[in-house]
Amino acid sequence: MRHSPYLLAIAAASLLCATACDASPPKPAKPATRPIASDPQVEALRETLGRSVLDTPGLVLPDDHDALDAALARGDWGYLSQAVRNPGSAENMMRLANWERYQTYRGGGYNVAYMYVSTLTMAANSYDKAAARDPSFAPMANGMRRGALAQLLYTYAVLSVDGVRCADPTAPQAHRDQISSFTQELNRSTDALSIPERLGAIEAAIRQERQLAPVRDLDPALCRGGVAELTEALAAQPGRTTTTGPQPGYPGTNVMVPIDPNRPPAYSDSAQWPARQQAVRDGLLDQLAGVIGMSRKK
């Protein structure tokens, strides 16, 4: 599982060269603080939403939450990915999920939300194994899986709603395709959920997107990694591409294309964002229902 926002997704690349293309994550030139909204009302809401998570009875953050905060601030996705892959004990895995929820509610972007999905899915799998020995763990496994599904749908909602800010629409779609490739097991597991449980996950995701929209900052990573950026990288560095062999499930070969980490993201006309985002929100119910194999009769 990789969380770098600079990976060039296979689906976007195939539009250009009929191959699967990827890019290695760049190293940040220097630590950078996370953008904070200048509007005092927005910042106050951010603190309120974060506090609503921290004030949950019994909630405990990981012992290294300060280091996780610092890694998030400087965009060190390699460090954060390692923390998700190797949480240590089951107890620390749940503490990590608490931190991920806290940062999600403070306005973390799609990468933070996807980290939360990954940890909840790991927790659900752990409870599934425990339930095989002791059925009393089954309700907890089911609850974790429903939570993971709701957060996955929220991640897709963020990619769609905030993706309208990108000048290149293939960038958010590339991130969505990449996340989808890593969450196939979770998608398949929804077959075991009842219709009311699936509807509950969809409704929770839609509510969360609306609730957290005011505190989600512009996410530069969201508008990176599309076809336009890939075209520039291939044209500027044709001799630095590296063929690494076939990618399972995709035609062609896997090509590593180094990209410029300092390339600024390209945004669409900001005057059109509110109307375009509302149009996406109006269709979220049908869009998210389609993700988990549900549809409404028109």
N, C-alpha and C positions, 0 to 999 in steps of 0.2 A: 504494500500500500504506500503510495507516494502522495504528498500533499503540496508539492511545489506549485505555486500559481503560474509558473512560467513554462509548464509542460505544453508542448504543441500537440493537440489531440489528433488522433488518427483520422477521425472523420473529416476534420477540416483539411488535413494534409492530402487526403485522397482526392479531394476536388482538384488538386493541382497536378499530382504526379502519379496517381493510381498506386501509391505506396503508403505504408504506414510510417509516419514521421513523428519524431519525439525530440525533445531538447533537454539537455541537462540543466538543472537549476543553477542560476548564477549565484555567486557569493556577493552579499551586500558589500558595497564599497566602504560603508561606515555605518555604525548604529544610527537608526533613525527613529524618532518618536512617532507613535501612532497619531494620525491627524485627529484633532479634537475640535468639535464644532465650536465656533466662536460665540454663537448665540447662547447667552446664559440660561435661557429657558430650556433649550435643547440639552445643555450639559446637566441641568438640574433633573430633567427627565431621565437622562442616562444614569445618573446616580440612583434615582428612585427605582428604576427597573433593575439595576444591579443589586440594590439592597433588597429588593423583593425576593431574589434568589438566596442571598446570604442569610436572610432572616428565616429561612425555612427551618423548622425545628429539627435538630439533630444533624444539620448539614455541616460537613467538615471538608475543608479544602486540602489538597495535597501539601505535604511538608515543604515541597519545593515550589510552591505557587508563585513566590517572588521571581524565581528563575524563569518560570513559564511566562509570567507577565512580561519580563524583560525580553524574552525570545519573541513574543508576539509583537512587542513594540518595535523591535528592529527587523521584523519580517524574517526571522530565522526558521523557515519551515522545515529544514532538515532536523533541527533540534526538536521541534514540536512533533514531527512525524515519528522520530525515535521514541519519544515519550508515549505516544499512542501505541506503537507496536510493542513496546516493552513496559507495561505499567507495573510489573512486579506482582504484588499480591492482589487478590481479589478485592481486598479492602481499599488498596490504593487505586485500583481501577475505578471503583465507585467514587472515590474522592476526585479523581481526574475528570470524571463525568460531571461532577458538581462544578468544577472550575470551568469546563467547557460551556456548561449551561450559563454560568455567570457571565462569561465573556460574550456569549451569544446575545444575552439580554442587554449587554452594554453596547450592542450595535456591531458586534463582530461580523465580518463578511462571510461569504459562502465557504471559505476555507475553514473557518472556525466551526461553522455549522456542520460541515462534513466530518471534522474531527469528532464532534459530538455523536454523529451518526455511527461512526466507526467504533467508538468506545461502547455505546449502548448495544451495538450488535454483538461485540465481543462478550459483553455481560450476559446478553440473552443466550448466547451459545454456551456459556459456562453454566447458567442455570438449567439449560436443557440437559446437559450432562449430569448435573446433580439430580434432576427430576427422574432420570433413568434409574437411579438408585433409590430415590425417595420421591414419590409422586407429590408430596406436599410442596415441592419447589416449582411445580408446573405453573401455578398462577403467577409467580414472580417472573418466570421465563416469558410467559405470554405478555405480561405488562411491559417488560423491557423491550420486547419485539415491537409492540404497538408504539412504544415511545420512540424507538429507532425509526419506524416507518413514518411517524408524524414529523420527525426532524428531517428525514430525507425529503419528504414532500415540501417542507419549509425551505430546504436548500434549493430545490427546483423552483419554488416560488420566487426566491430571491434572485436566482439566475435570470428568470423571465422578467420580473418587474424592474430590477435594477439594470438588466441587460440592455434596456432601451437607451440607456445613457451612452452606449458604445457606438462609435462611428462604424465599426466593423461588426455586424451581427453574428459573424461566424465565431467571434471570440467567446462570448458566453455560451454559444452552442457547443463549442469545443470542450469547455469545462464540464458542461452537462453530460456530454457523451463520455468523457473520461470518468466522471463519477458513476455514471450508469454502468460502465464496464467493471467497476469495483464493487458494485452493490447488487449484482445479479442474484446472489444467494438470498439477500434480504427481500428482493422483489418476489422471488419464488416462494418464500415463506409466507407471503401474504395470503396464499391460497388456503392456509389453515385458519385464517381469521374470518370471523363472521362478517356479513354485510354491515351490520351496525358498527362493528369494530373498525372496519375500513372507512366508513363514513365519518366516524369519530376522529380518525387520524387526519382525514382531509380537512374537516372543519377546524381542527386544532391548528393545522398548518396555516390555513387562511387567516385565522384570528391572530396568530403569532406574527405573520407577515405584516398585517396592518398595525399591530401594536408596536412593533420594533422599527417600522419604516422611518419614523421621525429621527431615530438616533443612529441609523446606518449611514456612515460616512461614504463619500465617494470611494469606491474600491478600485484602485488602479489595476490590480491583478485581474479583475473581472474583464477588463477591456484589452488584455494582453493575450497573445497566443492564437490569434485568428489567422485566416488565410492571408490578409494583407501583410501581417508581420512575418509570416513564413515566406512569402514572396520576396520581401526585402532581405531576409536572412539568406535565402538561397542565392539571390543575385549578388549580395555583398561578399559572401564567403563560400563560393562554390567548391573551393579546394579543401574546406574543413568539414564537409559532411562525412559521416562515418556509417558505413553499412554494417549492421549488427545481426543480420539474419531475419528470418520470417517472424512475424508476430502472430501468435495463435489466434485463429478466428478471423484474420484479415488477409486479403490477397497481397502479393508483392513482398517487399522486404522492409525491415525496420531501419530507418535512417535517422541518425542523430544529427540535429542541426543546431549549432550554437547560435544563440540570439543575444542581442545587446541588452543587458539588464538596465541600462540607462535610457533606453528608448522610451519616451513619454507615451502614455496611453492616449489614444485618439477618442474624443468624445463627440457625440452628436449634438445638435442644437439644443441647448439647455432650456430654451423657451418652450420646446415641445415636450419636455419630460413629463410634466404633470398629466397632460391629456393622454399621452402614450402609455404611461404607467397605469392610469385608471382603466384604459381599454384592456390592458393585460389582466388587471384585477377582475374585471367583469367576466373574463373567461377562465379564471383560475379553477373554479369548481370542475368544469368539464375537462380542463387540461390535466389536473391532478388525478381526477377519476380515471382518465385514460391510462395514466402511468401504471395503475394497479388493476387494470382490466375491467373497469366499470364504465358505464356510459348511461346517459339519460336518454329516454325516448323523446324525440323532438316533436 
